[in-house]
């Protein structure tokens, strides 16, 4: 379903654009929208999701057990749509959470691949409660390449069974097995490590924390030469893939903590104006299972498991390490710095 959806979504992307007026005109979200900015290609992708979900109900070759729900950005409320229509949530046996295009901005400008993300978990009828990220037992991520790309990866995992994958040659149609392996480096020197600072608003806090973190972990570089490189990939799935593929050693998206800090400062100053929180959501991180099955260490940035309800409105912070040695080196310092941030106003 993910691969078919990727092909159909790809057909809706005519190419890249450098016209700011066109990009601006492509935005399509109402005043009550709580998620990320939705562009026209996202809208078409969500239509594909719903068309596919309706088809699942009538596909004997790929039956979905019992009533199921699809969770995707752009759907009303917290993103749940139950099938057949009218099914109460407590009767849902299988939940499928989808981000049909994770990385829209880079893709529509022709800069970098986006990713189609899909994961499934037992539903409330099985669990006796609403499902959470930790309940996901199957995940798939499929690369949506730019127009100039030659190859596209697809990775998938089921809990406890490792990662499998394939690479598609877009020119010949040849498919070869992909065997991703995270970096085995035991420190960050001469590698890519990033605290995400995609958008204005939290850049200062992110940069200051990043500088302090790397200074404490690495010390002063010999000769003043930089030892750590930054890579802002505006796609959570893409960031996870960089860790899985051995390209990055450490990535953290801590925007919820930075937003909490800024809102606390504002309240202390008597400002209670609501602020839109552009943070990572559960659908952005629904393929964490693939990273974990590959050996990547993923937590909430404070050393705890990443945990959030499966919906489209919850904020999620996360940190990923290519291996346990890197986590042991960096995580204690990061936890302390985040604790200091939470206590200082």
Secondary structure as UniProt FT lines:
FT   HELIX           2..11
FT   HELIX           20..25
FT   TURN            31..32
FT   HELIX           40..56
FT   TURN            57..58
FT   HELIX           60..62
FT   STRAND          68..72
FT   TURN            73..74
FT   TURN            77..78
FT   STRAND          80..83
FT   TURN            85..86
FT   HELIX           89..91
FT   STRAND          94..102
FT   HELIX           104..108
FT   TURN            109..110
FT   STRAND          114..122
FT   HELIX           124..127
FT   HELIX           133..135
FT   STRAND          136..144
FT   TURN            147..148
FT   STRAND          151..158
FT   TURN            159..160
FT   STRAND          163..169
FT   TURN            170..172
FT   STRAND          175..177
FT   TURN            189..190
FT   STRAND          191..195
FT   TURN            200..201
FT   HELIX           203..218
FT   HELIX           222..224
FT   STRAND          228..229
FT   HELIX           236..244
FT   TURN            245..246
FT   STRAND          248..253
FT   HELIX           255..268
FT   TURN            269..270
FT   HELIX           282..285
FT   TURN            286..287
FT   HELIX           288..294
FT   STRAND          297..299
FT   STRAND          318..321
FT   HELIX           324..343
//
